[in-house]
Amino acid sequence: MNSRTKQSPPTNGGSKKSVRAALRLLFLVIFLGWLIMWVMLPVKVYKTVWTPKLNSKLNSKFIGSQGANLVIFAFPIMLIAALSCVYLHLESKYADNHKESSRSRLAVLRRPVLVKAPLGIVTSMELLFSAMFIALMIWSLGNYLYVSYQHLHMHKVGEKVWEAKFRSVFLRLGYVGNITWAFLFFPVTRGSSILPLVGLTSESSVKYHIWLGHISMVLFALHSIGFFIYWGITDQMAEGLEWSKDYVSNVAGEIAWVFSLAMWATSIPRVRRKLFELFFYTHYLYIPYLVFYLLHVGIAYFCTILPGVFLFLIDRFLRFLQSQKRVRLVSARVLPCETVELNFSKCPELHYSPTSMVYINIPSISKLQWHPFTVTSNSNMEPDTLSLAIKCGGSWSENLYQKLSSTSCAVDRLDVSIEGPYGPNSPHFLRYDVLVMVTGGRGITPMISIMKEVIFRKNTSSNATPKLILISAFKKSADLGMLDLLLPISGTPWDLSGINLQIEAYVTTENQETESTSKLNLQTISFKPNNHDEPLTATLGPNSWLWLGVVITSSFIMFLLFLGILTRYYIYPIDKNKEKVYHYSGRALWDMFFVCICIAAAASGAFLWNKKNLSANRVQNKDIVTPTMSPAGLTTEYPNQELESVPRQSLAQATNVHHGSRPDLKNILFNCKDSNVGVLVCGPRRMRHEAAKICSSGLAENLHFEAISFNW
């Protein structure tokens, strides 16, 4: 979710800054308190002293046995998620330049310190937090075992002490695995209100989800295998078929483990890259996995990981609502480098930052597949249009290219659904004196949006903008056509001469430009409008962050109300909070049911309300016709040298093409002598790792590395 309100200098900037500072402090205090409770959870004093007191006060007739965990582990994160929406709304209205100082103070912690497979590029901050997380798991396991060994529980007459200890080890490994699940869903919540607080996006956080997923699968595999061994050595294999009425269900745990193994097996990097569709569809097993995981551990323990699951489900349902409409595709540009630029109509109120991404689905190619692409347009320069570039790199993109480039069967419209855009809350790269953008192949697309933002800032603001150096590597001369994405498809030409731009393009497999390449033409296709198509809008309207806060708050409050009514007037009269009469799994199913219906009700209400308010603008946008648009369905060819000649001349003057060579990144970067140089890399893994090693070598303290990756 990234629908920032268009920024303007605020009249009450001081008060907004104070409110944001107060909220940041509040978030830090709440989060540290939440972490302290995780640290205290396995220790003896928590179990013997704190737990009885907390249960007596919080496990009421209205909430039942999950009261303590709801208040301690679920409520703090839900409060942060709701209040962070207010914070992000204020931040979106505040000038970008006011936030750069705090980010620059953390520049040292953002430097790469480890560049090695399979972890990839790891910064100092990531290494620090990873070490803290591993320390928490070791601390928890050690304390769980220490407490359990002091009060060993024999589960069978004649059971030996070593057998009881053996069981305790593998039971506690499951407890530690639950810690990873408390964090697992945050990185994959695309419209998260928590990730932006620490300068992250969902795309940049996917690797954390992968790390946590592998750790949890190892722990849960050991937990499951250990119990099968324990049942075997104690002649209790029948326990594996038990579905207890008043305790955990072993069968549910085994079913959940089978689902997790399927997801784990297909997420191995080699399998995931070669059989991505298998990985993608198998990962939907997380739905039955969550259900059986809940039935296995029970609702009281599930509450410790509830915030991540709750916020993810809100985001997932909002994405579902957005994906149900068809977005109006206005035109397409077919570039000679097997690249297609799609141009969609959007509401002017929808604003997004450079490097934002959208997920698109084209049913005529595949009804189920959704693919992420970087937005190449700029919401300030092109208020009514959102553009993205798709370069052939698989069967889906090749089918799209063939469909649009075919002259024998012209396409006059395409049904397209979009989720997003998702991206950073602000263009933080403006803080650099020089921005070196290193790209390989299709990695140039996020840089297009950055350059457009700098062009806009330079032409509309007196603030300093960074010098731009684009280092791009292409396989063939035809791929140089990717640079045409900088040129406008219609309307007023953009003034490229006003920015300090240097483009060094390297063609690695050709020693000179071929004659056939120089004669290739660019095609522009205009599509027929359809009454069922709509301009792209933010899922929750112009004030998306505030509405997301409303959805989070209202859905969680409704969940607590329904839970309280059910527990007080249905379960408590039967069970009296003894957890011996009412079915253990029944409680869990009721809670999951309430979570789902409350999220669906709150999200649908907010979505429909905003849809109603935006209907007038949508009708108006449907009537807009681009002045230079060709008749619907007409394909027009433009010789490259004639397309938007003024910006093309500026682009050509800024571009140096090197055939038959690769960029010497070490020499290029070390020659950047400015005090504050940003190095933004998007390309193959080898290129990213090479740039990261140069920036982390310690030989140039002025280099600040960032990476954008399309492959996990």
LOFI-541658 format. One record per residue (C-alpha): x, y, z; residue in three letters. Coordinates in pm, whole numbers, padded with zeros to 5 digits, always signed. Layout:
REM residues N
XYZALA ...
//
This chain:
REM residues 712
+00000+00000+00000MET +00168+00313-00119ASN -00066+00598-00192SER +00115+00891-00047ARG -00059+01224-00039THR +00119+01461-00271LYS +00380+01644-00070GLN +00380+02016-00014SER +00554+02234+00242PRO +00338+02212+00553PRO +00232+02520+00743THR +00253+02341+01078ASN +00569+02141+01012GLY +00701+02192+01366GLY +00398+02037+01534SER +00394+01746+01289LYS +00761+01684+01354LYS +00698+01679+01730SER +00410+01435+01693VAL +00619+01205+01475ARG +00907+01216+01722ALA +00671+01132+02008ALA +00524+00841+01812LEU +00871+00707+01730ARG +00959+00712+02100LEU +00632+00539+02187LEU +00692+00270+01925PHE +01041+00206+02063LEU +00918+00175+02422VAL +00633-00062+02328ILE +00855-00276+02107PHE +01129-00306+02367LEU +00869-00404+02626GLY +00733-00668+02387TRP +01084-00807+02329LEU +01150-00817+02704ILE +00843-01035+02748MET +00983-01278+02489TRP +01309-01284+02683VAL +01125-01348+03010MET +00883-01607+02870LEU +01111-01914+02917PRO +01261-01822+03256VAL +01153-01980+03583LYS +01022-01662+03745VAL +00781-01608+03454TYR +00639-01959+03487LYS +00620-01984+03866THR +00553-01623+03971VAL +00433-01410+03680TRP +00209-01660+03501THR -00024-01734+03796PRO -00070-01362+03865LYS -00122-01275+03499LEU -00371-01557+03450ASN -00571-01458+03755SER -00603-01100+03631LYS -00626-01143+03253LEU -00787-01483+03191ASN -01137-01357+03257SER -01480-01501+03186LYS -01483-01300+02864PHE -01147-01400+02716ILE -01065-01733+02874GLY -00720-01888+02891SER -00579-01677+02608GLN -00626-01348+02793GLY -00268-01317+02919ALA -00107-01390+02584ASN -00349-01161+02400LEU -00259-00868+02624VAL +00116-00935+02647ILE +00206-01056+02298PHE -00076-00956+02061ALA -00198-00616+02182PHE +00138-00427+02177PRO +00212-00509+01812ILE -00145-00437+01703MET -00118-00100+01879LEU +00208-00021+01699ILE +00054-00127+01365ALA -00246+00102+01416ALA -00053+00405+01540LEU +00215+00364+01275SER -00055+00433+01015CYS -00101+00777+01169VAL +00276+00824+01172TYR +00312+00728+00805LEU +00022+00953+00708HIS +00197+01249+00873LEU +00528+01149+00717GLU +00374+01137+00369SER +00264+01500+00411LYS +00602+01614+00545TYR +00889+01730+00326ALA +01133+01452+00235ASP +01443+01646+00324ASN +01354+01655+00693HIS +01408+01284+00737LYS +01741+01233+00570GLU +01959+01321+00867SER +01828+01034+01079SER +01876+00791+00795ARG +02231+00911+00727SER +02324+00854+01092ARG +02257+00485+01037LEU +02467+00472+00720ALA +02750+00288+00895VAL +02515+00010+01006LEU +02380-00025+00652ARG +02722-00105+00503ARG +02771-00462+00375PRO +02994-00671+00599VAL +02926-01016+00453LEU +02895-01092+00082VAL +02869-01466+00045LYS +02619-01730-00064ALA +02372-01847+00053PRO +02297-01542+00269LEU +02392-01297-00005GLY +02466-00937+00095ILE +02439-00886+00471VAL +02476-00543+00633THR +02609-00463+00980SER +02256-00397+01104MET +02125-00726+00964GLU +02417-00915+01118LEU +02356-00747+01453LEU +01986-00827+01462PHE +02047-01182+01335SER +02295-01239+01618ALA +02042-01101+01868MET +01769-01326+01730PHE +01988-01637+01746ILE +02088-01538+02100ALA +01717-01515+02191LEU +01654-01866+02055MET +01953-02012+02241ILE +01852-01829+02559TRP +01496-01957+02528SER +01596-02318+02464LEU +01843-02318+02752GLY +01593-02174+03000ASN +01309-02398+02882TYR +01528-02704+02939LEU +01658-02575+03273TYR +01306-02522+03406VAL +01170-02849+03268SER +01459-03060+03399TYR +01391-02931+03750GLN +01033-03059+03734HIS +01037-03353+03495LEU +00693-03488+03411HIS +00672-03861+03349MET +00417-03934+03077HIS +00414-04308+03126LYS +00440-04544+03422VAL +00794-04674+03438GLY +00931-04405+03207GLU +01303-04350+03254LYS +01450-04013+03339VAL +01656-03993+03020TRP +01345-04065+02816GLU +01157-03781+02985ALA +01452-03549+02921LYS +01467-03663+02559PHE +01101-03573+02516ARG +01152-03239+02687SER +01430-03139+02446VAL +01221-03191+02135PHE +00911-03035+02290LEU +01110-02720+02369ARG +01252-02710+02016LEU +00892-02665+01906GLY +00855-02380+02154TYR +01161-02209+02007VAL +01027-02262+01654GLY +00722-02064+01759ASN +00949-01760+01812ILE +01038-01760+01442THR +00670-01767+01352TRP +00611-01456+01561ALA +00817-01267+01300PHE +00763-01480+00987LEU +00468-01296+00830PHE +00584-00937+00876PHE +00829-00938+00579PRO +00567-01065+00332VAL +00295-00817+00429THR +00321-00595+00121ARG +00117-00304+00255GLY +00272-00327+00601SER +00258-00022+00826SER +00540-00163+01041ILE +00816-00225+00784LEU +00836+00143+00675PRO +00909+00241+01036LEU +01252+00081+00999VAL +01305+00186+00637GLY +01207-00146+00480LEU +00970-00257+00207THR +00821-00600+00160SER +01038-00667-00147GLU +01357-00582+00039SER +01248-00796+00337SER +01168-01119+00155VAL +01511-01258+00246LYS +01423-01228+00615TYR +01113-01436+00551HIS +01334-01695+00380ILE +01581-01702+00669TRP +01306-01734+00928LEU +01127-01997+00722GLY +01433-02221+00697HIS +01508-02187+01069ILE +01149-02268+01166SER +01136-02570+00932MET +01455-02711+01083VAL +01323-02665+01436LEU +00979-02808+01359PHE +01134-03100+01170ALA +01351-03181+01474LEU +01046-03139+01697HIS +00838-03382+01489SER +01110-03641+01429ILE +01208-03631+01794GLY +00856-03714+01906PHE +00830-04007+01665PHE +01156-04141+01806ILE +01031-04086+02162TYR +00704-04266+02092TRP +00899-04551+01935GLY +01142-04606+02224ILE +00861-04583+02483THR +00613-04804+02293ASP +00363-04520+02250GLN +00330-04502+01871MET -00047-04491+01914ALA +00002-04138+02050GLU +00069-04027+01693GLY -00298-04094+01611LEU -00442-03907+01908GLU -00672-03609+01872TRP -00719-03505+02233SER -01033-03326+02343LYS -00866-03120+02616ASP -00504-03097+02500TYR -00293-03057+02186VAL -00384-03268+01885SER -00090-03478+01769ASN -00266-03561+01442VAL -00314-03192+01362ALA +00056-03130+01427GLY +00156-03413+01194GLU -00071-03286+00916ILE +00071-02936+00956ALA +00423-03080+00938TRP +00345-03258+00610VAL +00223-02928+00460PHE +00533-02751+00585SER +00762-03011+00429LEU +00597-02956+00090ALA +00647-02579+00118MET +01003-02624+00242TRP +01103-02866-00034ALA +00983-02634-00311THR +01147-02328-00153SER +01500-02465-00192ILE +01671-02205-00418PRO +01749-02443-00704ARG +01396-02584-00707VAL +01233-02244-00663ARG +01417-02087-00958ARG +01368-02376-01200LYS +01011-02461-01097LEU +00881-02127-00976PHE +00516-02203-01049GLU +00537-02520-00840LEU +00690-02318-00558PHE +00429-02043-00594PHE +00124-02269-00586TYR +00267-02497-00316THR +00316-02198-00091HIS -00061-02156-00074TYR -00048-02457+00158LEU +00022-02198+00427TYR -00357-02170+00464ILE -00425-02531+00574PRO -00092-02527+00755TYR -00203-02234+00971LEU -00534-02406+01048VAL -00375-02732+01160PHE -00093-02549+01338TYR -00358-02363+01538LEU -00542-02688+01614LEU -00213-02838+01730HIS -00081-02565+01963VAL -00414-02425+02080GLY -00541-02070+02080ILE -00357-01953+02395ALA -00019-02028+02244TYR -00128-01915+01897PHE -00191-01568+02040CYS +00186-01520+02070THR +00215-01517+01689ILE -00129-01367+01621LEU -00017-01011+01529PRO +00190-01119+01228GLY -00084-01351+01102VAL -00361-01095+01166PHE -00184-00813+00980LEU -00088-01043+00693PHE -00451-01155+00651LEU -00568-00792+00643ILE -00316-00716+00371ASP -00403-01032+00179ARG -00775-00956+00181PHE -00720-00595+00070LEU -00506-00725-00217ARG -00789-00962-00308PHE -01037-00674-00319LEU -00809-00463-00536GLN -00741-00750-00776SER -01110-00801-00856GLN -01134-00497-01083LYS -00994-00456-01433ARG -00756-00164-01481VAL -00776+00041-01798ARG -00475-00023-02023LEU -00435+00291-02236VAL -00141+00206-02457SER +00173-00001-02498ALA +00513+00062-02647ARG +00685-00235-02807VAL +01061-00179-02796LEU +01298-00359-03036PRO +01486-00510-02740CYS +01202-00758-02667GLU +01059-00521-02409THR +00704-00395-02366VAL +00602-00083-02179GLU +00240-00091-02056LEU +00072+00240-01977ASN -00231+00231-01746PHE -00480+00499-01655SER -00469+00597-01288LYS -00640+00845-01060CYS -00433+01162-01001PRO -00478+01109-00626GLU -00265+00792-00640LEU +00097+00880-00560HIS +00392+00647-00524TYR +00767+00671-00478SER +01031+00574-00735PRO +01130+00203-00737THR +00774+00106-00642SER +00641-00225-00773MET +00307-00360-00890VAL +00184-00716-00938TYR -00013-00774-01257ILE -00234-01052-01387ASN -00339-01089-01753ILE -00608-01363-01773PRO -00564-01411-02148SER -00210-01534-02076ILE -00264-01699-01738SER -00560-01668-01503LYS -00358-01762-01195LEU -00014-01612-01243GLN +00076-01277-01086TRP +00409-01118-01173HIS +00590-00826-01006PRO +00728-00539-01215PHE +00892-00210-01130THR +00699+00106-01209VAL +00889+00321-01460THR +00659+00624-01453SER +00663+00911-01207ASN +00342+01007-01029SER +00441+01376-01023ASN +00532+01404-01392MET +00258+01169-01514GLU -00038+01218-01278PRO -00285+01022-01494ASP -00058+00736-01602THR +00122+00445-01444LEU +00378+00269-01663SER +00583-00045-01623LEU +00834-00224-01843ALA +00834-00599-01909ILE +01136-00759-02074LYS +01114-01112-02210CYS +01258-01354-01959GLY +01015-01643-01937GLY +00713-01801-02103SER +00466-01550-01956TRP +00654-01239-02069SER +00735-01396-02407GLU +00366-01469-02467ASN +00280-01109-02385LEU +00548-00975-02619TYR +00436-01198-02905GLN +00073-01098-02852LYS +00152-00725-02869LEU +00420-00730-03140SER +00227-00951-03378SER +00125-00767-03695THR -00101-01045-03825SER -00337-01039-03528CYS -00357-00690-03378ALA -00471-00664-03015VAL -00718-00386-02942ASP -00755-00446-02566ARG -00624-00656-02277LEU -00791-00740-01948ASP -00541-00661-01672VAL -00567-00668-01293SER -00316-00494-01068ILE -00216-00514-00705GLU -00018-00221-00570GLY +00185-00011-00609PRO +00410-00104-00318TYR +00734+00071-00238GLY +00925+00305-00008PRO +00739+00585+00162ASN +00982+00850+00033SER +01260+00894-00227PRO +01552+00868+00017HIS +01814+00863-00261PHE +01784+01243-00294LEU +02014+01283+00005ARG +02326+01188-00195TYR +02557+01429-00376ASP +02617+01168-00646VAL +02401+00865-00720LEU +02574+00587-00913VAL +02319+00343-01055MET +02467+00012-01165VAL +02236-00210-01368THR +02239-00523-01576GLY +01972-00596-01839GLY +01620-00546-01704ARG +01768-00405-01383GLY +01754-00062-01545ILE +01378-00031-01491THR +01379+00093-01127PRO +01647+00347-01223MET +01414+00495-01485ILE +01170+00602-01214SER +01455+00749-01009ILE +01585+00957-01299MET +01234+01084-01371LYS +01198+01193-01010GLU +01526+01383-01027VAL +01414+01547-01354ILE +01089+01655-01187PHE +01266+01789-00878ARG +01519+01978-01086LYS +01252+02146-01299ASN +01013+02230-01015THR +01225+02290-00707SER +01525+02500-00609SER +01662+02223-00385ASN +01983+02053-00492ALA +01951+01722-00674THR +02220+01455-00701PRO +02440+01403-01001LYS +02329+01085-01176LEU +02571+00829-01317ILE +02405+00531-01486LEU +02630+00230-01551ILE +02432-00023-01757SER +02547-00354-01901ALA +02356-00509-02191PHE +02417-00827-02389LYS +02322-00688-02732LYS +02304-00351-02902SER +01929-00393-02938ALA +01901-00383-02559ASP +02011-00020-02567LEU +01647+00045-02657GLY +01574+00013-02284MET +01703+00369-02254LEU +01402+00479-02460ASP +01193+00426-02147LEU +01326+00764-02034LEU +01143+00931-02321LEU +00778+01040-02289PRO +00517+00854-02492ILE +00317+01173-02546SER +00259+01519-02412GLY +00516+01784-02322THR +00875+01666-02372PRO +01080+01640-02054TRP +01382+01864-02018ASP +01676+01629-01967LEU +01932+01901-02020SER +01868+02052-01678GLY +02003+01755-01480ILE +02361+01638-01440ASN +02328+01302-01612LEU +02598+01066-01734GLN +02512+00731-01893ILE +02777+00468-01959GLU +02624+00179-02154ALA +02825-00140-02208TYR +02734-00393-02479VAL +02917-00705-02365THR +02869-00953-02651THR +02910-00729-02958GLU +03213-00531-03070ASN +03005-00284-03271GLN +02644-00193-03337GLU +02492-00410-03608THR +02321-00251-03906GLU +01997-00440-03843SER +01980-00306-03489THR +02010+00056-03595SER +01708+00021-03825LYS +01474-00129-03566LEU +01161+00075-03500ASN +00953+00135-03191LEU +00580+00057-03203GLN +00306+00229-03006THR -00029+00056-02961ILE -00343+00228-02834SER -00619+00017-02681PHE -00994+00049-02694LYS -01157+00180-02375PRO -01405-00047-02201ASN -01681+00056-01963ASN -01583-00219-01722HIS -01223-00096-01697ASP -01132+00151-01425GLU -00835+00377-01357PRO -00592+00237-01101LEU -00660+00369-00752THR -00523+00301-00407ALA -00713+00020-00239THR -00828+00248+00042LEU -00830+00582-00136GLY -00605+00890-00110PRO -00565+00858+00268ASN -00474+00491+00259SER -00261+00492+00574TRP -00540+00640+00787LEU -00794+00397+00646TRP -00557+00106+00704LEU -00532+00216+01067GLY -00912+00215+01085VAL -00926-00137+00938VAL -00661-00270+01179ILE -00824-00109+01483THR -01185-00194+01402SER -01116-00554+01297SER -00914-00628+01611PHE -01176-00467+01838ILE -01453-00665+01665MET -01249-00981+01711PHE -01216-00915+02085LEU -01588-00834+02116LEU -01701-01151+01936PHE -01451-01356+02132LEU -01572-01207+02459GLY -01939-01269+02380ILE -01877-01629+02274LEU -01657-01708+02573THR -01876-01543+02836ARG -02216-01663+02720TYR -02142-01993+02551TYR -01807-02149+02646ILE -01770-02030+03007TYR -02106-02166+03128PRO -01995-02507+02997ILE -01623-02507+03084ASP -01577-02255+03370LYS -01226-02181+03231ASN -01112-02531+03329LYS -01038-02633+02966GLU -01159-02984+03041LYS -01515-02983+02905VAL -01533-02768+02590TYR -01332-02917+02304HIS -00975-02782+02279TYR -00988-02767+01899SER -01335-02609+01901GLY -01200-02300+02076ARG -00928-02267+01815ALA -01171-02292+01524LEU -01399-02030+01676TRP -01107-01788+01712ASP -00989-01842+01356MET -01346-01794+01230PHE -01377-01463+01417PHE -01040-01343+01287VAL -01148-01406+00927CYS -01498-01255+00942ILE -01383-00946+01134CYS -01105-00876+00885ILE -01340-00935+00592ALA -01607-00706+00737ALA -01375-00419+00831ALA -01170-00431+00510ALA -01476-00462+00285SER -01648-00172+00457GLY -01348+00058+00418ALA -01293-00053+00058PHE -01655+00002-00048LEU -01674+00340+00127TRP -01368+00467-00058ASN -01489+00314-00384LYS -01813+00507-00352LYS -01632+00836-00281ASN -01398+00790-00578LEU -01666+00692-00829SER -01705+01046-00963ALA -01334+01079-01030ASN -01330+00743-01203ARG -01605+00845-01442VAL -01415+01163-01520GLN -01091+00972-01585ASN -01270+00734-01822LYS -01358+01029-02041ASP -01001+01154-02064ILE -00844+01099-02405VAL -00474+01157-02453THR -00437+01433-02715PRO -00171+01248-02909THR -00335+00908-02886MET -00381+00711-03204SER -00717+00558-03288PRO -00794+00259-03067ALA -00619-00057-03170GLY -00391+00120-03416LEU -00025+00028-03417THR +00209+00310-03510THR +00577+00278-03592GLU +00822+00557-03521TYR +01176+00561-03649PRO +01395+00590-03343ASN +01560+00913-03448GLN +01228+01097-03480GLU +01061+01008-03149LEU +01052+01312-02919GLU +01359+01461-03085SER +01437+01722-02816VAL +01469+01485-02516PRO +01626+01222-02745ARG +01905+01462-02836GLN +01970+01535-02468SER +01970+01163-02393LEU +02209+01090-02678ALA +02450+01362-02562GLN +02460+01213-02211ALA +02517+00856-02332THR +02848+00685-02406ASN +02826+00336-02556VAL +03109+00087-02506HIS +03102-00225-02725HIS +03276-00551-02640GLY +03361-00464-02277SER +03228-00481-01925ARG +03218-00197-01673PRO +03519-00171-01443ASP +03316-00104-01131LEU +03615-00074-00901LYS +03774+00198-01110ASN +03444+00380-01169ILE +03340+00385-00803LEU +03680+00476-00663PHE +03692+00772-00903ASN +03381+00917-00739CYS +03546+01161-00499LYS +03237+01338-00365ASP +03181+01306+00009SER +02840+01138-00013ASN +02803+00890-00299VAL +02513+00647-00321GLY +02568+00321-00508VAL +02240+00162-00611LEU +02272-00176-00785VAL +02007-00379-00965CYS +02118-00668-01176GLY +02260-01021-01165PRO +02386-01159-00836ARG +02749-01142-00950ARG +02715-00771-01026MET +02548-00695-00693ARG +02810-00887-00498HIS +03097-00719-00683GLU +02964-00371-00606ALA +02892-00467-00242ALA +03249-00591-00193LYS +03391-00268-00335ILE +03174-00051-00109CYS +03253-00262+00200SER +03628-00281+00137SER +03698+00020+00360GLY +03901+00189+00084LEU +03629+00444+00010ALA +03425+00565+00308GLU +03215+00792+00087ASN +03042+00501-00090LEU +02701+00394+00046HIS +02567+00070-00100PHE +02206-00028-00166GLU +02070-00313-00376ALA +01744-00393-00551ILE +01695-00761-00627SER +01435-00932-00845PHE +01542-01284-00748ASN +01539-01419-00394TRP 
//
